[in-house]
Amino acid sequence: MTRTEAPTLTYAFAVCRGGDVTAPADPLAEPPGLPGLPGLGGLPGLGTGAPVRTVAAGPLTAVVQDVPAAGFDEEALRSRLSDGAELERCARAHHAVITAASALAPAVPLPLATVYLDDGRVREALGEREASLLAALDRIAGRVEWGVKVYAPTGPRPAPEASPGDGPVSGRAYLDRVRTRQYGREQRHTLALRAAERVDTVVRGLAVAARRLRPHGVEVTGRHRTHVLNAAYLLDLGRERELRAALVSLRRDETDVQIELSGPWAPYSFADGGITDTAAAP
């Protein structure tokens, strides 16, 4: 009597051109900033014990992994991704596979928790989006994403003002102080926004595409600074030195703000046309 295998689903990480991602990695040909990545077969992926593999569909290839249906159906995923630690673990694993695929060939990253019933449904999805996926691959080939964030420091919290009843300060003087403090905050924020626009203009001049993202709230930035620019830029490989030099100059000139650079990343923000719908377990 043979043991019945547990049902599985197909988890998809990224889409590449057919054949590109299955070629052996050549360390001399890896994009700058992404050295030493293992071949796809050596990646743990989501840690299910199944190998990271590929599914071919015409001119496209999906990078996938078998996952247990009991742990990755709709209800299980909802529970899994509502846990902060588990969400971070899955996101890091998802990103690691996309990064490895991007080191082998241009890759369109798929959203976290893109799950299909089986390989057949993956092939159907690739066929349905073939034209847009090929266009996205053409757009990102030979390019990487960089992130630039600009923050306005809020400074130390001012000492509380005396209220009108605390002493000889008149009600009018108290209100004048409140208005002056509010006006100062507004002026600093306006200056920070203008500085952020100048930063964006300079970096856009180096990029082939740019995208504004939603600024982070205080729960991410903390109360000591305000996020005034969150942007992603698609740059040709080899322009990193120019980008870093430009930011050195901007940091010297734009003293009212803090400027942070991250990357290079797989082009998450510029892979429009990818598969964004999911077909998870029944």
Solvent accessible surface area in square Angstrom, and as a share of the most:
residue,aa,sasa,rsa
1,M,245,1.09
2,T,124,0.72
3,R,223,0.82
4,T,125,0.73
5,E,152,0.68
6,A,75,0.58
7,P,101,0.64
8,T,75,0.44
9,L,8,0.04
10,T,3,0.02
11,Y,3,0.01
12,A,1,0.01
13,F,0,0.00
14,A,0,0.00
15,V,0,0.00
16,C,0,0.00
17,R,80,0.29
18,G,35,0.34
19,G,44,0.42
20,D,57,0.30
21,V,2,0.01
22,T,84,0.49
23,A,50,0.39
24,P,128,0.80
25,A,40,0.31
26,D,73,0.38
27,P,102,0.64
28,L,172,0.85
29,A,75,0.58
30,E,25,0.11
31,P,23,0.15
32,P,79,0.50
33,G,48,0.47
34,L,20,0.10
35,P,103,0.65
36,G,71,0.68
37,L,45,0.22
38,P,66,0.41
39,G,38,0.36
40,L,15,0.08
41,G,62,0.59
42,G,60,0.58
43,L,19,0.10
44,P,98,0.62
45,G,8,0.08
46,L,5,0.03
47,G,56,0.54
48,T,46,0.27
49,G,79,0.76
50,A,26,0.20
51,P,86,0.54
52,V,5,0.03
53,R,68,0.25
54,T,43,0.25
55,V,3,0.02
56,A,66,0.51
57,A,18,0.14
58,G,71,0.68
59,P,57,0.36
60,L,1,0.00
61,T,4,0.02
62,A,1,0.00
63,V,0,0.00
64,V,0,0.00
65,Q,0,0.00
66,D,42,0.22
67,V,0,0.00
68,P,53,0.34
69,A,16,0.12
70,A,92,0.71
71,G,16,0.15
72,F,6,0.03
73,D,39,0.20
74,E,101,0.45
75,E,129,0.58
76,A,24,0.19
77,L,18,0.09
78,R,148,0.54
79,S,74,0.48
80,R,51,0.18
81,L,48,0.24
82,S,92,0.59
83,D,73,0.38
84,G,55,0.53
85,A,79,0.61
86,E,38,0.17
87,L,69,0.35
88,E,88,0.40
89,R,101,0.37
90,C,4,0.02
91,A,41,0.31
92,R,162,0.59
93,A,15,0.12
94,H,9,0.04
95,H,59,0.26
96,A,46,0.36
97,V,1,0.00
98,I,0,0.00
99,T,21,0.12
100,A,1,0.01
101,A,0,0.00
102,S,16,0.10
103,A,10,0.07
104,L,40,0.20
105,A,9,0.07
106,P,51,0.32
107,A,1,0.01
108,V,0,0.00
109,P,13,0.08
110,L,4,0.02
111,P,58,0.37
112,L,55,0.28
113,A,18,0.14
114,T,0,0.00
115,V,1,0.00
116,Y,1,0.00
117,L,76,0.38
118,D,75,0.39
119,D,33,0.17
120,G,33,0.32
121,R,49,0.18
122,V,1,0.01
123,R,112,0.41
124,E,101,0.45
125,A,2,0.01
126,L,1,0.00
127,G,46,0.44
128,E,117,0.53
129,R,80,0.29
130,E,63,0.28
131,A,85,0.66
132,S,42,0.27
133,L,0,0.00
134,L,39,0.20
135,A,51,0.40
136,A,0,0.00
137,L,1,0.01
138,D,88,0.46
139,R,84,0.31
140,I,4,0.02
141,A,48,0.37
142,G,44,0.42
143,R,74,0.27
144,V,12,0.07
145,E,13,0.06
146,W,6,0.02
147,G,10,0.10
148,V,0,0.00
149,K,50,0.21
150,V,0,0.00
151,Y,9,0.04
152,A,11,0.08
153,P,60,0.38
154,T,63,0.37
155,G,43,0.41
156,P,129,0.81
157,R,224,0.82
158,P,78,0.49
159,A,84,0.65
160,P,129,0.81
161,E,59,0.27
162,A,40,0.31
163,S,44,0.29
164,P,67,0.42
165,G,74,0.71
166,D,103,0.53
167,G,40,0.38
168,P,140,0.88
169,V,36,0.21
170,S,61,0.40
171,G,34,0.32
172,R,185,0.68
173,A,38,0.30
174,Y,52,0.20
175,L,92,0.46
176,D,62,0.32
177,R,113,0.41
178,V,48,0.28
179,R,135,0.49
180,T,93,0.54
181,R,73,0.27
182,Q,75,0.33
183,Y,134,0.51
184,G,20,0.19
185,R,106,0.39
186,E,90,0.40
187,Q,80,0.36
188,R,133,0.49
189,H,79,0.35
190,T,48,0.28
191,L,82,0.41
192,A,1,0.01
193,L,77,0.38
194,R,140,0.51
195,A,1,0.01
196,A,2,0.02
197,E,85,0.38
198,R,119,0.44
199,V,0,0.00
200,D,7,0.03
201,T,92,0.54
202,V,61,0.35
203,V,0,0.00
204,R,102,0.37
205,G,63,0.61
206,L,29,0.14
207,A,19,0.15
208,V,70,0.40
209,A,35,0.27
210,A,28,0.21
211,R,88,0.32
212,R,107,0.39
213,L,69,0.34
214,R,206,0.75
215,P,67,0.42
216,H,69,0.31
217,G,32,0.31
218,V,72,0.42
219,E,144,0.65
220,V,96,0.55
221,T,9,0.05
222,G,26,0.25
223,R,203,0.74
224,H,111,0.50
225,R,48,0.18
226,T,53,0.31
227,H,12,0.05
228,V,16,0.09
229,L,3,0.02
230,N,12,0.06
231,A,2,0.02
232,A,1,0.01
233,Y,0,0.00
234,L,0,0.00
235,L,1,0.00
236,D,51,0.27
237,L,64,0.32
238,G,66,0.64
239,R,70,0.26
240,E,56,0.25
241,R,207,0.76
242,E,81,0.36
243,L,0,0.00
244,R,109,0.40
245,A,60,0.46
246,A,20,0.16
247,L,1,0.00
248,V,85,0.49
249,S,40,0.26
250,L,15,0.07
251,R,106,0.39
252,R,156,0.57
253,D,94,0.48
254,E,17,0.07
255,T,111,0.65
256,D,83,0.43
257,V,14,0.08
258,Q,73,0.32
259,I,12,0.06
260,E,71,0.32
261,L,38,0.19
262,S,43,0.27
263,G,25,0.24
264,P,21,0.13
265,W,97,0.34
266,A,4,0.03
267,P,7,0.04
268,Y,87,0.33
269,S,17,0.11
270,F,8,0.03
271,A,12,0.09
272,D,75,0.39
273,G,30,0.28
274,G,7,0.06
275,I,2,0.01
276,T,98,0.57
277,D,59,0.30
278,T,72,0.42
279,A,23,0.18
280,A,29,0.22
281,A,13,0.10
282,P,160,1.01
